[in-house]
Amino acid sequence: MKTAPIGVFDSGVGGISVLRELAALLPGENYLYFGDSANAPYGEKTTEEVRQLTLRAAQMLFDRGAKALVVACNTATSAAIHILREKYPEKIIIGIEPALKVAADRFPAGHIGIMATAVTLREEKLHHQLERFPRATVEKIGAPGLVERIESGKADSKETEELLKNVLAPYVGKLDALVLGCTHYPFVKDTIGRILGDKTQLLDGGAGTARQTKRCLEQAGLLNPGPGSVVMENSLDDPHMLELSRKLLGN
């Protein structure tokens, strides 16, 4: 049914960066956003734990009538997207991909960084992507603790800036592009840009995910003409988390 919601799922508030892109491109759609902040961060869990949490969230959203599922979490996409598609072959399921192709197209033999969670960096999905760009030099960059700071509403804090300075210090002035491989990271994009400088382009997969969602809905004849709405829910029973979610969406 055209008016059924698009389910958007993330391990916490990070997927709101993708929800913003979706709502901008498809303002007539109804969105049901679920952030699993009670179990965040996914990036430090085992692959099997991430899969089980992702399957549980997907089942909940489909039970709520979602006409499509957007997995707005790089970690969950890396670990579980193939399992979701096997389990729900009749459903529209879109994952998010790190913007590596965009970076490699712009800098075919360049120096590219991908900053992501431990699960995303170790999964075979990323390694297969890297094999497609043999001319580029790609640095895999972890940022332990960054997701937790964003989840706690400290994206703009001094301690988050110091964390990023420490993580990115070896790459200042050296990268042509930095791929933000976690949907939480666009919320600290300005800080990253100040640290790395204008020479480094910052790229993320949110806009591409929104475009792919639109294509899939068009092909299925499921685009909703509107008016649209957004419902936001979180597994953490804390009014401050929903307040943060609304703030991030509004920004």
FIKOL-522682 format. One record per residue: residue number from 1; residue in one letter; x, y, z of N, C-alpha, C in turn. Coordinates in Angstrom, 2 decimals. Each point is the difference from the previous one (the first is absolute). Layout:
BEGIN
PT   num   residuo        nx        ny        nz       cax       cay       caz        cx        cy        cz
PT   NUM         a         X         Y         Z         X         Y         Z         X         Y         Z
...
***
This chain:
BEGIN
PT   num   residuo        nx        ny        nz       cax       cay       caz        cx        cy        cz
PT     1         m      0.83     -1.19      0.00     -0.83      1.19      0.00      0.88      1.25      0.00
PT     2         k     -0.30      0.96     -0.85      0.85      1.17     -0.17      0.17      0.80      1.29
PT     3         t     -1.05      0.07      0.80      0.07      0.82      1.21      0.68     -0.69      1.17
PT     4         a      0.34     -1.28     -0.15      0.70     -0.71      1.07      1.36      0.66      0.24
PT     5         p      0.51     -0.09      1.22      1.26      0.69      0.30      1.22     -0.70     -0.58
PT     6         i      1.05      0.78     -0.15      1.33     -0.54     -0.26      0.66     -0.18      1.36
PT     7         g      0.39     -1.22      0.32      0.71     -0.24      1.25      1.47      0.36     -0.16
PT     8         v      0.51      0.79      0.90      1.41      0.41     -0.02      0.62     -0.44      1.33
PT     9         f      1.08     -0.75     -0.09      0.58     -0.63      1.20      1.48      0.33      0.14
PT    10         d      0.39      0.28      1.24      1.41      0.19      0.32      0.26     -0.50      1.41
PT    11         s      1.26     -0.19      0.31      0.38     -0.43      1.34     -0.25      1.08      1.04
PT    12         g     -0.29      1.21     -0.45     -0.27      1.10      0.93     -0.52      1.19     -0.78
PT    13         v      0.61      1.16      0.24     -0.47      1.23     -0.65      0.72      0.28     -1.32
PT    14         g      1.02     -0.77     -0.31      0.79      0.27     -1.20     -0.81     -0.01     -1.28
PT    15         g     -0.94     -0.93     -0.10     -0.80     -0.12     -1.22     -0.87      1.20     -0.29
PT    16         i     -0.09      0.91      0.97     -0.77      1.23     -0.24      0.68      0.83     -1.09
PT    17         s      1.32     -0.16     -0.17      0.68      0.69     -1.10     -0.51     -0.51     -1.35
PT    18         v     -0.37     -1.27     -0.07     -0.59     -0.57     -1.22     -1.47      0.40     -0.11
PT    19         l     -0.71     -0.02      1.13     -1.40      0.42      0.01     -0.14      1.42     -0.53
PT    20         r      0.92      0.88      0.33     -0.05      1.38     -0.52      0.08      0.00     -1.53
PT    21         e      0.88     -0.82     -0.55      0.13     -0.09     -1.46     -1.27     -0.57     -0.63
PT    22         l     -0.56     -1.02      0.64     -1.24     -0.60     -0.50     -1.14      1.01     -0.01
PT    23         a     -0.16      0.70      1.12     -1.11      0.95      0.12      0.16      1.17     -0.97
PT    24         a      1.24      0.38     -0.28      0.24      1.09     -0.95     -0.34     -0.43     -1.43
PT    25         l      0.36     -1.24     -0.35     -0.24     -0.50     -1.36     -1.43     -0.48     -0.18
PT    26         l     -0.58     -0.60      1.05     -1.34     -0.59     -0.08     -0.87      0.56      1.13
PT    27         p     -0.35      1.28     -0.09     -0.74      0.63      1.11     -1.43     -0.51      0.15
PT    28         g     -0.53     -0.68     -1.00     -1.37     -0.50      0.08     -0.14     -1.32      0.73
PT    29         e      1.13     -0.61      0.34     -0.05     -1.31      0.64     -0.23      0.10      1.51
PT    30         n     -0.56     -1.07      0.54     -0.13     -0.17      1.45      1.18     -0.85      0.48
PT    31         y      0.66      0.46      1.04      1.19     -0.69      0.50     -0.21     -0.47      1.44
PT    32         l      0.44     -1.22      0.26      0.04     -0.53      1.35      1.45     -0.30      0.32
PT    33         y      0.61      0.85      0.82      1.41     -0.13      0.34      0.15     -0.71      1.33
PT    34         f      0.85     -1.03      0.01      0.29     -0.72      1.24      1.50      0.00      0.25
PT    35         g      0.39      0.60      1.12      1.38     -0.03      0.42      0.18     -0.93      1.19
PT    36         d      0.94     -0.90     -0.10      0.21     -1.00      1.05      1.10      0.45      0.96
PT    37         s     -0.19      1.16      0.59      1.05      0.56      0.87      0.25     -0.83      1.25
PT    38         a     -0.98     -0.79      0.42      0.20     -0.85      1.18      1.11     -1.01     -0.23
PT    39         n      0.27     -0.33     -1.26      1.03     -0.98     -0.32      1.19      0.61     -0.73
PT    40         a      0.03      1.33     -0.11      1.11      0.67     -0.67      1.24      0.00      0.91
PT    41         p      1.20     -0.01     -0.63      0.26      0.01     -1.43      0.09     -1.41     -0.58
PT    42         y     -0.51     -0.18     -1.21      0.11     -1.29     -0.68      1.44     -0.27     -0.45
PT    43         g      0.74      1.06     -0.25      1.33     -0.16     -0.59      1.00     -0.73      0.85
PT    44         e     -0.28     -0.16      1.29      0.92     -0.71      0.87     -0.50     -1.40      0.34
PT    45         k     -1.13     -0.42     -0.58     -0.58     -1.32      0.28      0.53     -1.03     -0.98
PT    46         t     -0.31     -1.27      0.27      0.34     -1.05     -0.96     -0.94      0.09     -1.20
PT    47         t      0.43     -0.58     -1.10     -0.84      0.00     -1.20     -1.32     -0.70      0.26
PT    48         e      0.01     -1.08      0.73     -1.23     -0.74      0.28     -0.96      0.82      0.86
PT    49         e      0.53      0.72      0.98     -0.85      0.86      0.82     -0.67      1.07     -0.86
PT    50         v      0.76      0.60     -0.90     -0.56      1.04     -0.88     -1.09     -0.60     -0.88
PT    51         r      0.23     -1.19     -0.50     -1.01     -0.64     -0.85     -1.30     -0.24      0.76
PT    52         q      0.09     -0.51      1.20     -1.20     -0.29      0.78     -0.77      1.27      0.33
PT    53         l      0.70      1.05      0.38     -0.66      1.27      0.31     -0.65      0.60     -1.24
PT    54         t      0.67     -0.11     -1.14     -0.54      0.55     -1.25     -1.23     -0.77     -0.45
PT    55         l      0.05     -1.31      0.08     -1.16     -0.81     -0.37     -1.20      0.30      0.89
PT    56         r      0.25      0.19      1.28     -1.08      0.31      0.93     -0.65      1.35     -0.34
PT    57         a      0.82      0.99     -0.29     -0.53      1.32     -0.35     -0.77     -0.05     -1.32
PT    58         a      0.53     -0.73     -0.97     -0.67     -0.11     -1.30     -1.37     -0.65      0.14
PT    59         q     -0.07     -1.06      0.79     -1.27     -0.69      0.19     -1.01      0.94      0.65
PT    60         m      0.44      0.78      0.97     -0.89      0.95      0.67     -0.55      1.02     -0.99
PT    61         l      0.85      0.54     -0.85     -0.43      1.02     -0.95     -0.94     -0.58     -1.06
PT    62         f      0.28     -1.20     -0.46     -0.91     -0.64     -0.96     -1.34     -0.34      0.66
PT    63         d      0.05     -0.42      1.25     -1.24     -0.27      0.74     -0.83      1.28      0.15
PT    64         r      0.66      1.14      0.02     -0.69      1.29      0.11     -0.49      0.50     -1.37
PT    65         g      0.20     -0.80     -1.02     -0.55      0.34     -1.31      0.93      0.72     -0.95
PT    66         a      1.30      0.01      0.26      0.93      0.71     -0.87     -0.03     -0.58     -1.41
PT    67         k     -0.11      0.87     -1.00      0.00     -0.45     -1.40      1.42     -0.18     -0.53
PT    68         a      0.96      0.57      0.70      1.41     -0.12     -0.36      0.82      0.18      1.26
PT    69         l      1.21     -0.56     -0.02      0.91      0.13      1.14      1.29      0.62     -0.47
PT    70         v      0.39      1.10      0.63      1.31      0.60     -0.25      0.88     -0.27      1.21
PT    71         v      1.03     -0.79     -0.19      0.95     -0.29      1.07      1.02      1.14     -0.01
PT    72         a     -0.27      1.01      0.80      0.80      1.23      0.00      1.15     -0.11      0.97
PT    73         c      0.70     -1.11     -0.08      1.10     -0.31      0.92      1.03     -0.78     -0.78
PT    74         n      1.21      0.54     -0.15      1.03     -0.70     -0.76      0.38     -1.32      0.64
PT    75         t      0.06     -0.04      1.33      0.36     -1.23      0.69     -1.03     -1.09     -0.25
PT    76         a     -1.28      0.33      0.16     -1.07     -0.99     -0.22     -0.06     -0.43     -1.46
PT    77         t      0.22      0.95     -0.92      0.02     -0.36     -1.42      1.12     -0.98     -0.29
PT    78         s      1.19      0.29      0.50      1.14     -0.89     -0.25     -0.23     -1.40      0.54
PT    79         a     -0.58     -0.08      1.17     -0.14     -1.29      0.68     -1.23     -0.78     -0.43
PT    80         a     -1.08      0.68     -0.39     -1.29     -0.71     -0.08     -0.84      0.25     -1.24
PT    81         i      0.40      0.86     -0.92     -0.91      0.34     -1.10     -0.32     -1.22     -0.86
PT    82         h      1.00     -0.86     -0.23     -0.24     -1.18     -0.83     -0.95     -0.97      0.69
PT    83         i      0.07     -0.09      1.32     -0.90     -0.88      0.75     -1.43      0.55     -0.04
PT    84         l     -0.14      1.32      0.13     -1.33      0.62     -0.08     -0.65     -0.28     -1.36
PT    85         r      0.77      0.13     -1.05     -0.56     -0.20     -1.34     -0.37     -1.46     -0.25
PT    86         e      0.74     -0.91      0.62     -0.36     -1.42     -0.10     -1.27     -0.30      0.80
PT    87         k     -0.15      0.64      1.15     -1.14     -0.26      0.87     -1.28      0.65     -0.52
PT    88         y      0.15      1.17     -0.66     -1.17      0.74     -0.50      0.18      0.28     -1.49
PT    89         p     -0.02     -1.05     -0.85      0.29      0.21     -1.42     -1.03      0.86     -0.72
PT    90         e     -1.20      0.10      0.56     -1.06      0.78     -0.65     -0.01      1.46      0.44
PT    91         k      0.85      0.37      0.94      0.00      1.34      0.57      1.04      0.89     -0.68
PT    92         i     -0.27      1.31      0.02      0.99      0.98     -0.43      0.91      0.28      1.17
PT    93         i      1.27     -0.33     -0.16      0.99      0.18      1.08      1.21      0.72     -0.59
PT    94         i      0.30      1.17      0.55      1.12      0.81     -0.48      1.00      0.15      1.13
PT    95         g      1.25     -0.29     -0.28      1.06      0.23      0.97      0.77      1.25     -0.36
PT    96         i      0.91      0.39      0.85      0.85      1.16     -0.28      1.41     -0.47     -0.30
PT    97         e      0.60      0.57     -1.03      1.35     -0.36     -0.39      0.92      1.19      0.26
PT    98         p      1.21     -0.26      0.51      0.97      1.09      0.08      0.25      0.58     -1.39
PT    99         a      0.21      1.29     -0.08      0.13      0.67     -1.31      1.38     -0.19     -0.60
PT   100         l      0.48     -1.25      0.01      1.33     -0.28     -0.53      0.07      0.19     -1.51
PT   101         k     -1.06     -0.40     -0.70      0.02      0.15     -1.46      0.07      1.47     -0.40
PT   102         v     -0.75      0.83      0.71      0.06      1.43     -0.29      1.42      0.51      0.21
PT   103         a      0.62     -0.40      1.12      1.36      0.45      0.30      0.98     -0.50     -1.06
PT   104         a     -0.13     -1.27     -0.39      0.93     -0.57     -0.98     -0.23      0.57     -1.40
PT   105         d     -1.24      0.34     -0.33     -0.26      0.64     -1.29      0.64      1.38     -0.07
PT   106         r     -0.03      0.72      1.11      0.59      1.34      0.04      1.51     -0.03      0.09
PT   107         f      0.52     -1.02      0.71      1.45     -0.10      0.21      0.44     -1.43     -0.30
PT   108         p      0.05     -0.39     -1.29      0.26     -1.42     -0.35      1.30     -0.55      0.56
PT   109         a      1.02      0.81      0.08      1.28     -0.44      0.55      0.34      0.81      1.24
PT   110         g     -1.03      0.46      0.68      0.20      0.90      1.12      0.19     -0.70      1.33
PT   111         h      0.10      0.83      1.02      0.17     -0.47      1.38     -1.33      0.23      0.71
PT   112         i     -0.69     -1.09      0.32     -1.37      0.05      0.51     -0.05     -0.64      1.38
PT   113         g     -0.70      0.62      0.91     -0.24     -0.60      1.31     -1.44     -0.44      0.13
PT   114         i     -0.23     -1.09      0.71     -1.36     -0.37      0.38     -0.04     -0.14      1.51
PT   115         m     -0.80      0.83      0.63     -0.15     -0.03      1.45     -1.29     -0.73      0.32
PT   116         a      0.10     -1.06      0.79     -1.16     -0.85      0.23      0.17     -0.76      1.31
PT   117         t     -1.04     -0.76      0.36      0.05     -0.80      1.22      0.81     -1.27     -0.22
PT   118         a      0.32     -0.67      1.08      0.83     -1.21     -0.08     -0.67     -1.07     -0.84
PT   119         v     -1.32     -0.18      0.15     -0.71     -1.03     -0.78      0.06      0.32     -1.48
PT   120         t     -0.29      1.24     -0.39      0.04      0.37     -1.41      1.38     -0.20     -0.58
PT   121         l      1.03      0.36      0.73      1.36     -0.09     -0.51      0.47     -1.44     -0.16
PT   122         r     -0.55     -0.92      0.78      0.48     -1.38     -0.09     -0.85     -0.88     -0.91
PT   123         e     -1.21      0.43     -0.36     -0.89     -0.86     -0.77      0.48     -0.17     -1.45
PT   124         e     -0.32     -1.17     -0.58      0.42     -0.30     -1.38     -0.61      0.98     -1.00
PT   125         k     -1.18      0.52      0.31     -0.67      0.93     -0.92      0.91      1.17     -0.35
PT   126         l      0.66      0.57      0.99      0.90      1.12     -0.26      1.22     -0.45     -0.79
PT   127         h      0.54     -1.15      0.34      1.19     -0.49     -0.70     -0.29     -0.23     -1.48
PT   128         h     -1.20     -0.51     -0.31     -0.37     -0.18     -1.41     -0.10      1.34     -0.71
PT   129         q     -0.52      1.02      0.69     -0.08      1.33     -0.60      1.40      0.56     -0.27
PT   130         l      0.90     -0.19      0.94      1.35      0.54     -0.17      0.72     -0.64     -1.19
PT   131         e     -0.30     -1.26     -0.28      0.64     -0.69     -1.12     -0.36      0.62     -1.34
PT   132         r     -1.10      0.75     -0.05     -0.44      0.61     -1.25      0.81      1.26     -0.33
PT   133         f      0.79      0.48      0.96      0.73      1.25     -0.21      1.49     -0.20      0.29
PT   134         p      0.68     -0.84     -0.80      1.39     -0.37      0.33      0.99      1.15     -0.14
PT   135         r     -0.34      1.05     -0.73      0.96      1.09     -0.21      0.03      0.97      1.18
PT   136         a     -1.07      0.02      0.76     -0.07      0.93      1.13      0.70     -0.58      1.22
PT   137         t      0.58      0.88      0.79      0.54     -0.38      1.31     -1.07      0.31      1.04
PT   138         v     -0.49     -1.04      0.67     -1.12      0.18      0.92      0.45     -0.29      1.44
PT   139         e     -0.22      0.96      0.86      0.31     -0.14      1.42     -1.29     -0.33      0.76
PT   140         k      0.02     -1.06      0.80     -1.14     -0.35      0.84      0.22      0.61      1.39
PT   141         i     -0.96      0.84      0.40      0.18      0.81      1.21     -1.12     -0.29      1.00
PT   142         g      0.35     -0.49      1.15     -0.97     -0.21      1.07     -0.10      1.23      0.88
PT   143         a     -1.16      0.15      0.63     -0.21      1.14      0.90     -0.73     -0.48      1.25
PT   144         p      0.63     -0.83      0.81     -0.67     -0.54      1.20     -0.51      1.12      0.91
PT   145         g     -1.23     -0.15      0.46     -0.58      0.97      0.91     -0.78      1.12     -0.66
PT   146         l      0.15      0.17     -1.31     -0.66      1.12     -0.67     -1.51     -0.19     -0.05
PT   147         v     -0.46     -1.20     -0.33     -1.44     -0.24     -0.04     -0.63      0.27      1.36
PT   148         e      0.66     -0.44      1.05     -0.55      0.20      1.35     -0.15      1.48      0.33
PT   149         r      0.95      0.81     -0.42     -0.09      1.44      0.27     -1.16      0.63     -0.76
PT   150         i     -0.19     -0.41     -1.23     -1.11      0.54     -0.78     -1.33     -0.46      0.59
PT   151         e     -0.05     -1.26      0.44     -1.22     -0.53      0.61     -0.36      0.75      1.29
PT   152         s      1.01      0.50      0.68     -0.26      0.70      1.26     -0.21      1.49     -0.20
PT   153         g     -0.14      0.44     -1.26     -0.26      1.41     -0.29      1.22      0.89      0.06
PT   154         k      1.20     -0.60     -0.11      1.24      0.78      0.13      0.73      0.16     -1.33
PT   155         a     -0.75      0.03     -1.09      0.63      0.12     -1.31      0.84      1.27     -0.12
PT   156         d     -0.45      1.08      0.61      0.68      1.29     -0.13      0.88      0.33      1.20
PT   157         s      0.31     -0.99      0.80      0.75      0.28      1.23      1.51      0.05     -0.26
PT   158         k      0.70      0.60      0.95      1.46      0.09     -0.07      0.63     -1.38      0.07
PT   159         e     -0.58     -0.91      0.80      0.60     -1.33      0.12     -0.14     -0.79     -1.30
PT   160         t     -1.10      0.23     -0.74     -0.15     -0.65     -1.29      1.02      0.55     -0.99
PT   161         e      0.21      1.30      0.04      1.01      0.60     -0.88      1.39     -0.56      0.30
PT   162         e      0.33     -0.16      1.29      1.31     -0.55      0.37      0.14     -1.44     -0.47
PT   163         l     -1.08     -0.79      0.14      0.03     -1.38     -0.49      0.31     -0.03     -1.50
PT   164         l     -0.69      0.85     -0.75      0.19      0.03     -1.45      1.40      0.49     -0.37
PT   165         k      0.51      0.96      0.74      1.37      0.46     -0.27      1.00     -1.13      0.16
PT   166         n     -0.18     -0.81      1.05      0.91     -1.12      0.23     -0.12     -1.06     -1.09
PT   167         v     -1.23     -0.30     -0.41     -0.24     -1.01     -1.02      0.57      0.43     -1.36
PT   168         l     -0.20      1.27     -0.32      0.32      0.49     -1.35      1.38      0.61     -0.14
PT   169         a      0.72      0.15      1.11      1.32      0.66     -0.04      0.93     -0.57     -1.07
PT   170         p      0.07     -1.33     -0.20      0.93     -0.54     -1.00     -0.38      0.32     -1.44
PT   171         y     -1.22      0.52     -0.21     -0.51      0.15     -1.37     -0.19      1.45     -0.42
PT   172         v      0.31      0.94      0.89     -0.19      1.42     -0.32      0.90      0.39     -1.17
PT   173         g     -0.61      0.56     -1.04      0.75      0.43     -1.17      0.40     -1.12     -0.94
PT   174         k     -0.45     -1.24      0.27      0.46     -1.15     -0.80     -1.10     -0.67     -0.82
PT   175         l     -1.27      0.25      0.33     -1.10     -0.71     -0.66     -0.66      0.87     -1.05
PT   176         d     -0.29     -0.62     -1.15     -0.82      0.68     -1.02     -1.47     -0.03      0.41
PT   177         a     -0.42     -1.09      0.62     -1.40     -0.14      0.43     -0.05     -0.86      1.24
PT   178         l     -0.99      0.30      0.84     -0.31     -0.85      1.16     -1.45     -0.44     -0.12
PT   179         v     -0.20     -1.31     -0.05     -1.34     -0.57     -0.07     -0.50     -0.22      1.43
PT   180         l     -1.14      0.59      0.31     -0.60     -0.18      1.31     -0.83     -1.27     -0.04
PT   181         g      0.57     -1.09      0.53     -0.59     -1.32     -0.15     -0.89     -0.42      1.15
PT   182         c     -0.55      0.97      0.72     -0.98     -0.26      1.06     -0.99      1.15     -0.04
PT   183         t     -1.29     -0.32      0.11     -1.01      1.05     -0.15     -0.01      0.99      1.16
PT   184         h      0.67     -0.31      1.09      0.15      0.98      1.08      0.96      1.13     -0.39
PT   185         y      0.98     -0.31     -0.83      1.11      0.92     -0.23     -0.37      1.30     -0.72
PT   186         p     -1.02      0.03     -0.87     -0.36      1.31     -0.59     -0.35      1.07      1.03
PT   187         f     -0.37     -0.41      1.21     -0.33      0.98      1.03      1.24      0.68      0.57
PT   188         v      1.19     -0.50     -0.33      1.24      0.68      0.39      0.81      0.39     -1.24
PT   189         k     -0.68      0.10     -1.11      0.65      0.30     -1.28      0.73      1.34      0.04
PT   190         d     -0.61      1.01      0.60      0.64      1.32      0.06      1.29     -0.04      0.79
PT   191         t     -0.01     -0.73      1.11      1.21     -0.12      0.82      1.09     -0.74     -0.77
PT   192         i     -0.36     -1.08     -0.66      0.96     -0.76     -0.80      0.60      0.89     -1.09
PT   193         g     -0.86      0.79     -0.64      0.47      0.89     -1.06      1.00      1.03      0.51
PT   194         r     -0.24      0.53      1.18      0.94      0.98      0.57      1.35     -0.66      0.29
PT   195         i     -0.05     -1.25      0.46      1.25     -0.69      0.35      0.80     -0.36     -1.24
PT   196         l     -0.65     -0.55     -1.01      0.71     -0.48     -1.18      0.31      1.11     -1.00
PT   197         g     -0.80      1.05      0.01      0.25      1.11     -0.93     -0.73     -0.16     -1.32
PT   198         d      0.06      1.06     -0.80     -0.78      0.07     -1.24      0.49     -0.97     -1.07
PT   199         k      1.23     -0.47      0.10      0.54     -0.90     -1.02     -0.74     -1.33     -0.04
PT   200         t     -0.57     -0.41      1.12     -0.64     -1.32      0.11     -1.51      0.12     -0.19
PT   201         q     -0.53     -0.71     -1.00     -1.45     -0.04     -0.20     -0.62     -1.02      0.96
PT   202         l     -1.11      0.36      0.62     -0.71     -0.89      0.90     -1.23     -0.55     -0.70
PT   203         l     -0.14     -1.32      0.01     -1.07     -0.66     -0.76     -0.74     -0.99      0.90
PT   204         d     -1.32     -0.10     -0.17     -0.76     -1.03      0.71     -1.07     -0.56     -0.94
PT   205         g     -0.62     -1.10      0.40     -0.91     -0.73     -0.89     -1.46      0.35      0.16
PT   206         g     -0.35      1.01      0.81     -1.41      0.28      0.28     -0.80      0.38     -1.23
PT   207         a      0.52      0.92     -0.81     -0.74      0.46     -1.18     -0.18     -1.13     -1.00
PT   208         g      1.03     -0.83     -0.17     -0.12     -1.14     -0.92     -1.03     -1.01      0.46
PT   209         t     -0.09     -0.19      1.31     -1.01     -0.91      0.54     -1.41      0.53     -0.26
PT   210         a     -0.18      1.30      0.16     -1.30      0.62     -0.28     -0.38     -0.16     -1.47
PT   211         r      0.95      0.21     -0.89     -0.29     -0.15     -1.44     -0.36     -1.44     -0.34
PT   212         q      0.71     -0.96      0.61     -0.31     -1.41     -0.25     -1.39     -0.36      0.52
PT   213         t     -0.37      0.55      1.15     -1.34     -0.23      0.55     -1.06      0.52     -0.95
PT   214         k      0.20      1.18     -0.54     -0.95      0.57     -0.95     -0.13     -0.88     -1.23
PT   215         r      1.13     -0.48     -0.54     -0.04     -0.87     -1.18     -0.81     -1.26      0.27
PT   216         c      0.24     -0.61      1.16     -0.69     -1.25      0.32     -1.51      0.22      0.16
PT   217         l     -0.39      1.08      0.65     -1.42      0.28      0.18     -0.66      0.33     -1.33
PT   218         e      0.70      0.73     -0.86     -0.55      0.31     -1.33     -0.24     -1.28     -0.78
PT   219         q      0.98     -0.91      0.02     -0.13     -1.25     -0.75     -1.15     -0.85      0.51
PT   220         a     -0.26      0.09      1.31     -1.09     -0.79      0.59     -1.34      0.72     -0.04
PT   221         g     -0.01      1.23     -0.50     -1.24      0.78     -0.03     -0.50      0.38      1.38
PT   222         l      0.93      0.24      0.94     -0.37      0.22      1.40      0.31      1.40      0.50
PT   223         l      0.35      0.93     -0.89      0.26      1.36      0.46     -1.29      0.63      0.52
PT   224         n      0.10      0.65      1.13     -1.16      0.66      0.61      0.00      1.48     -0.37
PT   225         p     -1.09      0.53     -0.56     -0.02      1.41     -0.38     -0.04      0.96      1.19
PT   226         g     -0.32     -0.52      1.17     -0.01      0.86      1.19     -1.40      0.29      0.47
PT   227         p     -0.11      0.75      1.08      1.09      0.58      0.78      0.74     -1.04      0.82
PT   228         g      1.24      0.31      0.35      0.82     -0.95      0.72      0.07      0.30      1.49
PT   229         s      0.59     -0.93      0.75      0.14      0.15      1.44      1.23     -0.76      0.47
PT   230         v      0.45      0.31      1.21      1.13     -0.70      0.61     -0.39     -0.40      1.42
PT   231         v      0.13     -1.29      0.31     -0.17     -0.50      1.36      1.36     -0.54      0.45
PT   232         m      0.45      0.43      1.15      1.31     -0.41      0.49     -0.15     -0.78      1.30
PT   233         e      0.64     -1.17      0.04     -0.03     -0.85      1.18      1.41     -0.46      0.33
PT   234         n      0.19     -0.35      1.26      1.32     -0.44      0.44     -0.16     -1.08      1.06
PT   235         s      0.89     -0.99     -0.04     -0.08     -1.10      0.97      0.41      0.44      1.40
PT   236         l      0.66      1.14      0.11      0.38      0.53      1.30     -1.13      0.88      0.51
PT   237         d     -0.61     -0.43      1.08     -1.17      0.70      0.53      0.44      1.24      0.77
PT   238         d      0.38      1.00     -0.78      0.55      1.22      0.60     -0.48      1.19     -0.83
PT   239         p     -0.77      0.90      0.57     -0.50      1.14     -0.77      1.11      0.86     -0.58
PT   240         h      1.16      0.01      0.64      1.12      0.78     -0.51      0.50     -0.55     -1.34
PT   241         m     -0.13     -1.32     -0.19      0.45     -0.60     -1.26     -0.91      0.42     -1.16
PT   242         l     -1.30      0.05      0.24     -0.92      0.46     -1.04      0.18      1.50     -0.25
PT   243         e      0.31      0.73      1.06      0.26      1.44     -0.16      1.25      0.19     -0.88
PT   244         l      1.05     -0.79      0.26      1.21      0.06     -0.82     -0.30     -0.39     -1.44
PT   245         s     -0.84     -1.03     -0.17     -0.36     -0.45     -1.35     -0.69      1.10     -0.79
PT   246         r     -0.94      0.67      0.64     -0.71      1.09     -0.68      0.94      1.16     -0.32
PT   247         k      0.93      0.26      0.91      0.97      1.07     -0.23      0.88     -0.32     -1.21
PT   248         l      0.48     -1.24     -0.07      0.87     -0.39     -1.11     -0.77      0.02     -1.33
PT   249         l     -1.24     -0.38      0.02     -0.81      0.04     -1.22     -0.23      1.44     -0.43
PT   250         g     -0.25      0.88      0.98     -0.24      1.40     -0.32      1.21      0.72     -0.53
PT   251         n      1.18     -0.44      0.46      1.24      0.61     -0.46      0.34     -0.38     -1.42
***
